[in-house]
């Protein structure tokens, strides 16, 4: 018989401190838009990233922002965070506590603390007894936990910043590319945590499998507009394909009608000219 090592799944059952219950709608946007001024002419037309967006995110909802690079995903997140001015209105709901993860969060860590000390300072309740389990789930097990933050690589700091965020008592998580620098096991752990959490989640990620396993609503930001698909990512891809095929057929029909109209006009002109002769 082949003996297989028993897998330790203890970290998967970690219980985090409860967060404050938010209002029914953590994020409400009406007519939201963002236009950057022209770089060439101060009075010239600016670059519109998106406009006229009406959006409500419900408590506990898991929403993915998708679209090509430069279409406005991170800009939308910055609007929610209040980091940039915008057009329209955007309201953060009652009792909403936002936890934000982006690559620059790693720069805010105290370099003079060890990995363990960094987490020990934010852990509360029973989590203080499970710090090593949590660190192990993110590849900081054993003696690695005694490393100082100042000697960590950029990827290691990002992972540490993610752990610190998960321990904060927030009820709305905004995550911008959270799986960068994570191994497969850490990603799976994070997937399960987010999917089962009562927190609302806004997710920006190029990891399609991760997005599909975590979110249940997909917002596509493209060509200055936001298309709302209330389905998981895989289903969104199917619906998007169908929508684009419908748009293509509508465009082809429109072009055919234009061509038919032009042909009719040409025939009319020809007949009118011939009648005059």
C-alpha positions as CSV (number, residue, x, y, z in Angstrom):
1,X,0.0,0.0,0.0
2,X,1.1,3.6,-0.7
3,X,1.1,5.8,2.3
4,X,-0.1,9.4,1.6
5,X,0.7,12.2,4.0
6,X,-2.3,13.6,5.7
7,X,-3.0,17.1,4.5
8,X,-3.3,19.7,7.2
9,X,-6.4,21.8,6.5
10,X,-6.5,23.5,9.9
11,X,-5.8,26.9,8.4
12,X,-8.9,26.6,6.2
13,X,-11.1,26.6,9.3
14,X,-9.8,29.8,10.9
15,X,-12.5,32.0,12.4
16,X,-11.9,35.7,12.1
17,X,-13.3,38.3,14.5
18,X,-16.9,39.4,13.5
19,X,-17.2,42.7,11.7
20,X,-19.8,45.4,12.2
21,X,-23.0,44.7,10.2
22,X,-23.2,47.3,7.4
23,X,-26.4,48.8,5.8
24,X,-28.2,46.9,3.1
25,X,-26.3,48.8,0.3
26,X,-22.6,49.5,1.0
27,X,-22.1,51.3,-2.3
28,X,-24.7,53.5,-4.2
29,X,-23.7,55.3,-7.4
30,X,-25.9,57.6,-9.5
31,X,-24.7,59.1,-12.8
32,X,-21.1,58.3,-11.8
33,X,-18.5,59.5,-14.3
34,X,-14.9,60.3,-14.6
35,X,-13.2,62.5,-17.2
36,X,-9.5,63.4,-17.1
37,X,-8.6,66.9,-18.5
38,X,-6.9,67.1,-21.9
39,X,-3.1,66.9,-21.6
40,X,-2.6,69.0,-24.7
41,X,-5.2,71.8,-24.3
42,X,-6.5,73.0,-20.9
43,X,-9.8,74.0,-22.5
44,X,-10.0,71.0,-24.9
45,X,-12.2,67.9,-24.5
46,X,-10.9,65.5,-21.9
47,X,-10.6,61.8,-21.8
48,X,-13.9,60.2,-20.5
49,X,-13.2,56.9,-18.7
50,X,-16.8,56.2,-18.0
51,X,-20.0,58.1,-17.5
52,X,-23.6,57.8,-16.4
53,X,-23.1,54.8,-14.2
54,X,-25.9,53.8,-11.9
55,X,-24.8,51.0,-9.5
56,X,-25.9,49.5,-6.2
57,X,-23.8,46.9,-4.4
58,X,-25.7,44.9,-1.8
59,X,-24.4,43.7,1.5
60,X,-22.4,40.5,1.1
61,X,-22.4,40.7,-2.7
62,X,-19.2,39.6,-4.5
63,X,-18.6,41.8,-7.5
64,X,-15.9,41.5,-10.2
65,X,-14.8,44.6,-12.2
66,X,-13.6,43.3,-15.6
67,X,-12.4,44.9,-18.8
68,X,-9.2,45.6,-20.8
69,X,-6.3,47.4,-19.2
70,X,-6.8,51.1,-19.2
71,X,-10.6,50.9,-19.5
72,X,-11.2,52.2,-16.0
73,X,-11.3,49.4,-13.4
74,X,-8.8,50.9,-11.0
75,X,-10.3,54.4,-11.7
76,X,-13.7,53.1,-10.5
77,X,-12.1,51.7,-7.4
78,X,-10.4,55.0,-6.7
79,X,-13.8,56.7,-6.9
80,X,-15.2,54.4,-4.3
81,X,-12.3,55.0,-2.1
82,X,-12.7,58.8,-2.5
83,X,-9.1,59.1,-3.8
84,X,-10.1,61.1,-6.9
85,X,-12.8,63.6,-7.8
86,X,-15.7,62.4,-10.0
87,X,-18.9,63.4,-11.6
88,X,-22.3,62.3,-10.3
89,X,-22.9,61.0,-6.8
90,X,-21.4,58.0,-4.9
91,X,-22.5,57.2,-1.4
92,X,-21.0,54.7,1.0
93,X,-23.6,53.0,3.1
94,X,-24.3,53.0,6.8
95,X,-21.7,51.4,9.1
96,X,-19.5,50.5,6.0
97,X,-15.9,49.9,6.9
98,X,-13.7,49.5,3.9
99,X,-10.6,47.3,3.7
100,X,-8.5,48.1,0.6
101,X,-5.7,46.0,-0.9
102,X,-3.5,47.3,-3.7
103,X,0.2,46.7,-4.5
104,X,1.2,49.9,-2.7
105,X,-0.3,48.7,0.6
106,X,2.9,46.7,1.1
107,X,4.8,50.0,1.4
108,X,2.8,51.0,4.5
109,X,4.2,48.1,6.7
110,X,6.5,48.9,9.6
111,X,9.9,47.7,8.4
112,X,11.2,47.3,12.0
113,X,8.8,44.6,13.0
114,X,9.0,40.9,12.2
115,X,6.4,39.1,10.2
116,X,5.0,37.5,13.4
117,X,5.0,40.9,15.3
118,X,3.2,42.6,12.4
119,X,0.3,40.1,12.6
120,X,0.4,39.8,16.4
121,X,-0.3,43.5,16.7
122,X,-3.6,43.4,14.7
123,X,-4.8,39.9,15.7
124,X,-7.5,39.8,18.4
125,X,-9.5,37.1,20.3
126,X,-8.9,33.5,19.3
127,X,-6.9,34.5,16.3
128,X,-4.0,35.4,18.5
129,X,-3.7,31.6,19.2
130,X,-3.8,30.8,15.5
131,X,-1.3,33.3,14.1
132,X,1.1,30.5,13.0
133,X,-1.7,28.7,11.1
134,X,-2.6,31.9,9.3
135,X,1.0,32.7,8.4
136,X,1.5,29.1,7.2
137,X,-1.4,29.4,4.8
138,X,0.4,32.3,3.2
139,X,3.9,30.7,3.1
140,X,5.3,32.3,6.2
141,X,5.5,29.2,8.4
142,X,8.3,28.1,10.7
143,X,11.4,30.3,11.1
144,X,10.3,32.5,8.2
145,X,7.8,34.3,10.6
146,X,10.8,35.7,12.5
147,X,12.1,37.6,9.4
148,X,12.0,41.4,9.6
149,X,9.8,43.2,7.2
150,X,12.7,45.3,5.9
151,X,14.4,42.2,4.4
152,X,11.3,40.9,2.6
153,X,10.9,41.0,-1.1
154,X,8.1,43.0,-2.7
155,X,6.0,39.8,-3.2
156,X,6.5,38.8,0.4
157,X,5.4,42.2,1.6
158,X,2.3,42.0,-0.5
159,X,1.4,38.7,1.1
160,X,1.9,40.1,4.5
161,X,-0.2,43.1,3.7
162,X,-3.0,40.8,2.6
163,X,-2.9,38.9,5.9
164,X,-3.0,42.1,7.9
165,X,-6.0,43.3,5.9
166,X,-8.0,40.1,6.5
167,X,-7.6,40.6,10.2
168,X,-9.2,44.0,10.1
169,X,-12.9,44.2,11.2
170,X,-14.1,45.5,7.8
171,X,-17.3,44.6,6.0
172,X,-16.4,45.7,2.4
173,X,-13.2,44.4,0.9
174,X,-11.8,46.1,-2.2
175,X,-9.1,43.9,-3.7
176,X,-6.9,45.0,-6.7
177,X,-5.0,42.0,-8.1
178,X,-4.8,40.2,-4.7
179,X,-3.4,36.9,-6.1
180,X,-0.2,38.4,-7.3
181,X,2.7,36.7,-5.5
182,X,0.5,34.0,-4.0
183,X,1.1,30.3,-4.6
184,X,-1.7,27.9,-5.6
185,X,-2.5,26.8,-2.0
186,X,-2.7,30.4,-0.8
187,X,-5.0,31.3,-3.6
188,X,-7.3,28.4,-2.8
189,X,-7.3,29.4,0.8
190,X,-8.2,33.0,-0.1
191,X,-10.9,31.8,-2.6
192,X,-12.6,29.8,0.1
193,X,-12.4,32.6,2.7
194,X,-13.8,35.3,0.4
195,X,-16.6,33.1,-1.0
196,X,-17.8,32.1,2.4
197,X,-17.3,35.5,4.0
198,X,-20.3,37.7,4.9
199,X,-18.3,40.7,3.7
200,X,-19.1,42.5,0.4
201,X,-16.2,42.2,-2.0
202,X,-15.2,44.3,-5.0
203,X,-12.5,42.4,-7.0
204,X,-10.2,43.4,-9.8
205,X,-8.1,40.5,-11.0
206,X,-6.7,39.0,-14.2
207,X,-6.9,35.5,-12.6
208,X,-10.1,34.2,-14.3
209,X,-10.4,31.1,-12.2
210,X,-10.1,33.1,-9.0
211,X,-12.7,35.6,-10.1
212,X,-15.1,32.9,-11.1
213,X,-14.7,31.0,-7.8
214,X,-15.2,34.1,-5.7
215,X,-17.7,36.5,-7.3
216,X,-21.4,36.2,-8.3
217,X,-21.7,39.4,-10.3
218,X,-19.7,40.8,-13.1
219,X,-19.3,44.5,-14.1
220,X,-17.7,45.0,-17.5
221,X,-16.1,48.4,-18.0
222,X,-15.6,49.1,-21.7
223,X,-15.7,52.0,-24.1
224,X,-16.8,54.4,-21.4
225,X,-19.8,52.3,-20.3
226,X,-20.5,49.8,-17.6
227,X,-22.4,46.6,-18.4
228,X,-23.9,44.8,-15.4
229,X,-24.1,41.0,-15.6
230,X,-25.6,39.5,-12.4
231,X,-23.8,36.2,-13.0
232,X,-20.5,34.5,-12.3
233,X,-17.6,35.1,-14.7
234,X,-18.0,32.0,-16.8
235,X,-21.6,32.8,-17.4
236,X,-20.7,36.4,-18.2
237,X,-18.4,35.2,-20.9
238,X,-21.3,33.3,-22.6
239,X,-23.7,36.3,-22.3
240,X,-21.1,38.7,-23.5
241,X,-20.5,36.6,-26.6
242,X,-24.2,36.4,-27.3
243,X,-24.6,40.2,-26.8
244,X,-21.7,40.9,-29.2
245,X,-23.1,38.6,-31.8
246,X,-26.5,40.4,-31.5
247,X,-24.7,43.7,-31.9
248,X,-22.8,42.5,-35.0
249,X,-26.1,41.2,-36.5
250,X,-27.7,44.6,-35.8
251,X,-24.8,46.4,-37.3
252,X,-24.8,44.2,-40.4
253,X,-28.6,44.8,-40.8
254,X,-28.1,48.5,-40.4
255,X,-25.4,48.5,-43.1
256,X,-27.7,46.5,-45.4
257,X,-30.5,49.0,-44.9
258,X,-28.1,51.9,-45.7
259,X,-26.9,50.1,-48.8
260,X,-30.5,49.3,-49.9
261,X,-31.5,52.9,-49.4
262,X,-28.5,54.2,-51.4
263,X,-29.3,51.7,-54.2
264,X,-32.9,52.9,-54.2
265,X,-31.9,56.6,-54.4
266,X,-29.5,55.8,-57.3
267,X,-32.2,54.0,-59.2
268,X,-34.6,56.9,-58.6
269,X,-32.1,59.4,-59.8
270,X,-31.4,57.3,-62.9
271,X,-35.1,56.9,-63.7
272,X,-35.7,60.6,-63.1
273,X,-32.8,61.6,-65.4
274,X,-34.0,59.2,-68.1
275,X,-37.5,60.5,-67.9
276,X,-36.3,64.1,-68.4
277,X,-34.3,63.0,-71.5
